[in-house]
Amino acid sequence: MTGAGLPTVVLQSELLPEGMDISFKTVPAALVIGMLLLFLAIGFVFRVADTENMWVAGRSIGNLENGMAIGANWMSAASYLGMAASIALSGFYGLVFVVGWTTGYFILLIFLAAQLRRFGKYTAPDFVGDRFNSESARAIAALTTFLIGFVYAIGQARGMGLVGLYIFGDLGFLGLSGYQAMVVIMMSITVGYLTLSGMLGATKNMAVQYVILISAFLVGLLVVGWTQGYSTVLPQLEYGALINDLSSEFSEPFVNESYYLWIATTFSLIVGTCGLPHVLVRFYTVENERTARWSTVWGLFFICLLYWSAPAFAAFGTDLYGQEIGAVYGDPGMSTEASDVIVVLAAQFAQLPDWFVGLVAAGGIAAAIATTAGLFIAGSSAVSHDIYTNIVNPDATQRQQVLVGRLSIVLLGVLTTLAALDPAAPIAALVSYAFALAGAVLFPMFFLGMWWENTNRQGALAGMLTGLGIWSLAMINEVLPAYVGGLEAPLAPALAQWLPAIGSALIAVPVVFAVTIVVSAATDEPPLETKRIVRQCHSPEPMGQQQTAEDVVADGGETPADD
């Protein structure tokens, strides 16, 4: 076939999506380069030199801007590319991402957003360490945060690399394939602006990135739907008419994956959403708990704009792929590389101009960079603030803290780039591994820490180690063999059936809750001051804009009950 007047080269090797027009395109390249330069400029303008701006943007972000930052921070390559990819390749099963990721935000809104802001720390490990009065718990949470950032960012790097192929072509160099070269280039730019900007510049960038990604996605969907005759007004409402023309693998429930895996994955995504450090830290960047609540509402609205649209894009892309390339399902069927860029392929197969397809592709890059920024800030703060400053060198100057934070960003970038050169799974699956980890280790600590004042140090340590162990078992069983030659995945098929890596939190979370509660009940209660701080987090009395629950308790507020 031809796309935008150019012959399409069909390639299917070294992570080259079949059917994609892989060639250098001047106008799309100019768009993306201009966008990346804008990100670098914003990072430079809002560069930071102190820890307050580096980690929590000076707690100066308003609810609308924070809502946009939440949207951009959240809508990663997994949302922009991977969600449509999963629906296109796995049909009904792919809806787990729409259901799980959206539901998790309602739990955040109701149970955690305002309470975490009232607690008022810099980072997720900061909360864990202070709430449970344990440097060991802080260290485990910091390690988990760094690991989440690493695993999650591999999916973002894969998305940037695949989409970059459409815009810049096969630019292999130094023995790297075209995909690998794009990963190196995109990750270098991302690390470059983050080392300058910290949280303040990242937040400003995220607001811009949200506008870019949502505009590109929605305009792309509308134009593909209208030009191909799929829709007349709103593709989000009209794509259902197309489903009967697609095969049963797309629309029939549980054809591709089991009912159990659907439940396990959905649960993991819900609790993982509530445990992701780069999401929770957004509540620390605002002035007070009211702003935290409203920014979550705005964020959910901005997120739903894309989530409502992704299934329609998947349907359009699947139908166009079948027309232009061949059978979507079966052997060989659509590759995971092609499914990961089905949003871009849909625009290309619709024979839209190169510059327009490039705009859609640029949105995917913006989404990946925005989320990588949030992940790396959270991961670097865990190393610099929670491990280096609180444990290794309590007398560290602000200059030293910021330096260690920047070095941590570089380290995360290098590790992510190396792992993404030959990723073990599609974008959505890679990201889901991080959600399972966040749900298994951190979510129980946030929930119990805020809602059961008797949760103590011993219970938290036992629970976190249990969650980390269960998650590691599932990952070793299914994912490790992809990086170790001679091993066939999964190592234990029976274990993979009931403890899938993508949905391991279904087993882990109840076990972690039980372990934490039992150990806490069997050991000494936490200090009274800690209980008072927890109670203050639920107090109906408003606090000052920069005030925390600890400040109120230190000033003699919130008289404890006689228990």
Buried (B, 14 or more C-beta within 10 A) or exposed (E): BEBBEEEBBBBBEBBBBBBBBBBEBEBBBEBBBEBBEBBBEBBEEBBBEBBBBBBBBBBBBBBBBBBBBBBBBBBBBBBBBBBBBBBBBBBBBBBBBBBBBBBBBBBBBEBBBBBBBBBBBBBBBBBBBBBBBBBBBBBBBBBBBBBBBBBBBBBBBBBBBBBBBBBBBBBBEEEBBBBBBBBBBBBEBBBBBBBBBBBBBBBBBBBBBBBBBBBBBBBBBBBBBBEBEBBEEBBBEBBEEBBEEBBEBBBEEEBBBEEBBBEBBBBBBBBBBBBBBBBBBBBBBBBBBBBBBBBBBBBBEBBBBBBBBBBBBBBBBBBBBBEBBBEBBEEEBBBBBBBBBBBBBBBBBBBBBBBBBBBBBBBBBBBBBBBBBBBBBBBBBBBBBBBBBBBEEEEBEEEBBBBBBBBBBBBBBEBBBBBBBBBBBBBBBBBBBBBBBBBBBBBBBBBBBBBBBBBBBBBBBBBBBBBBBBBBBBBBBBBBBEEEEEEEBBEEEEBBEEBBBBBBBBBBBEBBBEBBBEBBEEBEBBEEEBBBBBBBBBEEEEBEEEBBBBBBBEEEBBEEEEE
